[in-house]
């Protein structure tokens, strides 16, 4: 699979519109992934520079290949976006002209069976960073029924969390649950299916969030953004489910009241119909943006 054509960045034009203030400035792509957004911006604006951050070593290696033609204009940093301030300070950067966060799982991660993010046959892992110890397999096989139900309800907003948790506990008494496909089948038996959405979708979302402490990272980076954005600099955040979007919306709203931000997106920005038709994984994307006032 060719690196150049694999990753399809979401809402490219919208990101460009809401993010850029200085076309020769320094920006942080905090969830670099396939480097789709960064490649587009670097290619279009010859003086623009980017700090590309990702906790996934494999993603960084792929991004280095994709952006090889922009030597000296992109610096790669391995780390969690929740530690943005510390990560850029460590390389001598205090302030940025803009910050982009495209949250969620990249296409490469999702399609890699060894990562366990999808319902395909593969180990129950779900770690964005393979240096982490906790895996989805650990949660599924070691958490109590009550703990499992709490994870599914809190991070997946799964209404049948208790029933699913009971099914999992009963199944693992026979043998440990080892694969993503095995877990998906258990969830499918536990709950009724409606429409075309896989019944295990919310459970897999919940496990991924729990394994990677995604909401904690989002809260942390939002807290640090006012410290790293220059006056007039912008933050653009693309989320893919209501839990993330709610956190971003509430933060931007509160910081507006505090006199820190001007909120640029009065309503959420979503992909156009043509984009969704050509890239189905963009359908749940929601973009919000804010500008640092002073």
Secondary structure, DSSP 8 states (H G I E B T S, - for coil): --HHHH---SSHHHHHHHH-S-TTSEEEETT-TT-HHHHHHHHH-TT-EEEEEES-HHHHHHHHHHTGGGTTTEEEEES-GGGHHHHHHHTT---EEEEEEE-S--HHHHH-GGG--SSSSSBS---SSTT----HHHHHHHS-HHHHHHHHHHHH--TTHHHHHHHHHHHHTTS---BHHHHHHHHHHHS---TTS-TTHHHHHHHHHHHHTHHHHHHHHHHHHHHHEEEEEEEEEEESSHHHHHHHHHHHHHHHHTTSEEES-SS-B---HHHHHH-GGGTT-EEEEEEE--
